[in-house]
Amino acid sequence: MASLLDRLRNHYGRSSEELEADELHERAGAIGATHVRDVQERSLADLSGVIRTLTHTCSSNPPHLAVELFDGTGSVQLVWLGRRAIRGIEPGVYLRAHGRVTRRAGVLTIYNPRYEILPRG
């Protein structure tokens, strides 16, 4: 078991991004979600993480809303076809998503996932 001094040194010697990634990784495991690094293409996945980016298209046919979901181990793109916006879906929101994983242009992607907005804390 690491001593208190070792844990403090490890904690304070890390960047805020590394600390957030560790927190997200632990939280995903605690609620039973699959980590992005363990996701297999063409499988159903239950993921959780924070929305990092959001893009929407107005002129695309069909319109779509895409977000990057980061769980501390990696990112997956969630795409809702036919939507330009979804209330509550914005950067910084903690989300749980479920759907079939595919690869689009080399990026893990879930189309029209079921989702649940979770409290951040």
N, C-alpha and C positions, 0 to 999 in steps of 0.2 A: 504494500500500500504506500502511496506517495506521501511524503511528509507535507505538512502545511506549507513550509517554505517552498518546496518544489511546486506545489499546486499554485501558490501565489505567483511564483516566477513564470510558470507556464501561462497563467491567466494574463498577467500584465505585460508579458513579452509578445503578445499577439495583437494583430490588428483588429479593429472593430468588425471588419468583414469576416475574418476567421472566426471570431467569437459568435457572430450571427449565424454563420454556416453551421457551427457546432450545435447551437441552440435549435436550429431548424431540423438538423439531422436527428437529434435526440427526441424532439417533439413528434416527428413523423413516426419514429419507432414506438413511442409511447402510446399513440392512438391506433397503432396497428397498420399504418400505411406502408406501402412498398417504397423503398428508396429508388430514386430515378436511376442511380447507377446499376440497380439490379433488375430493371425493367427489360423484358424481352419483347422484341418486335412481334406483332400480331397476337399479343396476349392481352387479357383484360388486366387493368391495373387500377389500384386504389392509391392515389397519391395525395400528399398534402405539402403545402409550402406557401411561400409569399409571392405575390405577383410583382415581378420586377418591371416589366414593360407592357404596354398596351398599344396596339395599333388597330385602326379600323379603316376600311375603305368605303368610300362613297360612290366612286365611279366603277368599281369592279362589278363584274357580272358573274355570280351573285355577290352582293355585298357580304362582308364577313368581319368579325371581330376576333382578333388574335391576341393572346397574352402569353408571356413567358412566366412559367411557374418554377421557382427555384426552391429546392428542399435541403440545401446544404451539401448534397452529393452530386448534383447536376441539375439540368433544366429540361423541361418538356414544354412544347408549345401546345396550348389549348386553343382550338378554333371553333367558333360558333358561326355556322353558315347562315346567311340571311339576316344577320343581326348587325347593327351599327353600334349598339351600346346595350349594356345590361346594367340595370341599377345595382350599385354596390360593388361592381367589378371595376377596380381601379388599382394603380400601383400602390404597394404597401399593404394590401388586404391579404389576410391569411385565409387560404382556401383549401378545401378538400375536393378532389375531382376523381371521377371514376369513368373509365371507358376503354375502348380497344386502342392499343398503341400501334401506330404505323410510322413509317419514315418518309418524310416529304423533304426533298432536296437535302438529304443527309441529317435532318433534324427530327428527333422523336416528336410525334404529334398525335394528339387525340382530337378527333372531330366531334362536335356537339356533345361534350361530356356532361354527365350529371355532376352537379356541384353543390357545395354547401359552404357558405361563408362562416368561418369560425372566429371566435374571439382571439385577438392577437396574443394576449397574456397567457 
